[in-house]
């Protein structure tokens, strides 16, 4: 079954203060086969998670990404797709 209600922050601040440092989607690991991708403005995948708890620190290849709006895409095994925007603030 597709997850119809997902609560997650639309903004996060990975600045190391221990508050809102990661973008998390709690319990998405319960949706077997879900794939989460985050894209930058150029369309490059900067985060990818499959069959796991989703938690992103705002880095790509070990480097902090700049402040900005990123696009997320969540694909569920039954074909349902969720997409939206996410803001990373430094």
C-alpha positions as CSV (number, residue, x, y, z in Angstrom):
1,X,0.0,0.0,0.0
2,X,1.1,3.5,-0.8
3,X,1.9,5.8,2.1
4,X,-0.6,8.6,1.6
5,X,0.4,10.9,4.5
6,X,4.1,11.6,5.0
7,X,5.2,14.2,7.5
8,X,8.7,15.7,6.9
9,X,10.2,19.1,7.1
10,X,10.1,21.3,4.1
11,X,13.2,23.1,5.3
12,X,16.3,22.1,7.2
13,X,19.5,23.8,8.5
14,X,22.5,21.6,8.5
15,X,24.7,24.0,10.5
16,X,25.8,21.7,13.2
17,X,23.8,23.2,16.1
18,X,22.0,19.9,16.7
19,X,18.6,21.3,15.7
20,X,17.0,20.4,12.3
21,X,20.5,19.4,10.9
22,X,19.1,16.6,8.8
23,X,16.2,16.2,6.4
24,X,14.3,13.2,7.6
25,X,11.3,11.3,6.4
26,X,10.3,9.1,9.4
27,X,8.9,5.7,8.8
28,X,9.4,5.7,5.0
29,X,11.5,2.6,5.5
30,X,8.2,0.9,6.2
31,X,7.1,1.5,2.6
32,X,9.0,-1.4,1.1
33,X,10.6,-0.5,-2.2
34,X,10.3,3.3,-1.8
35,X,13.1,5.3,-3.5
36,X,13.8,8.9,-2.5
37,X,15.9,11.2,-4.7
38,X,16.9,14.8,-4.2
39,X,17.9,16.9,-7.2
40,X,19.8,20.2,-7.5
41,X,18.7,23.0,-9.8
42,X,20.8,21.5,-12.7
43,X,18.9,18.2,-12.3
44,X,21.8,16.2,-10.8
45,X,20.9,13.6,-8.1
46,X,22.5,14.8,-4.9
47,X,20.9,12.3,-2.5
48,X,19.5,8.8,-3.1
49,X,17.9,6.4,-0.6
50,X,16.3,3.0,-1.2
51,X,14.6,0.7,1.3
52,X,16.0,2.6,4.3
53,X,15.3,5.3,6.7
54,X,15.6,8.6,4.9
55,X,18.0,11.1,6.5
56,X,20.1,13.5,4.5
57,X,22.8,15.9,5.9
58,X,22.8,18.4,3.0
59,X,26.1,17.1,1.6
60,X,26.9,15.6,-1.8
61,X,30.1,13.6,-2.2
62,X,31.3,14.8,1.2
63,X,30.9,18.5,0.4
64,X,28.2,20.8,1.8
65,X,25.7,21.9,-0.8
66,X,24.7,25.6,-1.0
67,X,21.6,27.2,0.4
68,X,18.8,26.8,-2.0
69,X,15.7,25.0,-3.1
70,X,16.0,21.3,-4.1
71,X,13.5,19.0,-5.7
72,X,12.6,15.7,-4.0
73,X,11.0,12.7,-5.7
74,X,9.6,9.7,-3.9
75,X,8.7,6.6,-6.0
76,X,6.7,3.9,-4.4
77,X,6.7,0.3,-5.6
78,X,3.1,0.5,-6.7
79,X,4.0,3.3,-9.1
80,X,2.8,6.2,-7.0
81,X,5.1,9.2,-7.2
82,X,5.3,12.2,-4.8
83,X,7.4,15.2,-5.6
84,X,7.9,18.6,-4.1
85,X,10.4,21.2,-3.0
86,X,12.8,21.3,-0.1
87,X,14.8,24.3,1.2
88,X,18.3,23.8,2.5
89,X,19.5,26.8,4.6
90,X,23.1,27.3,5.7
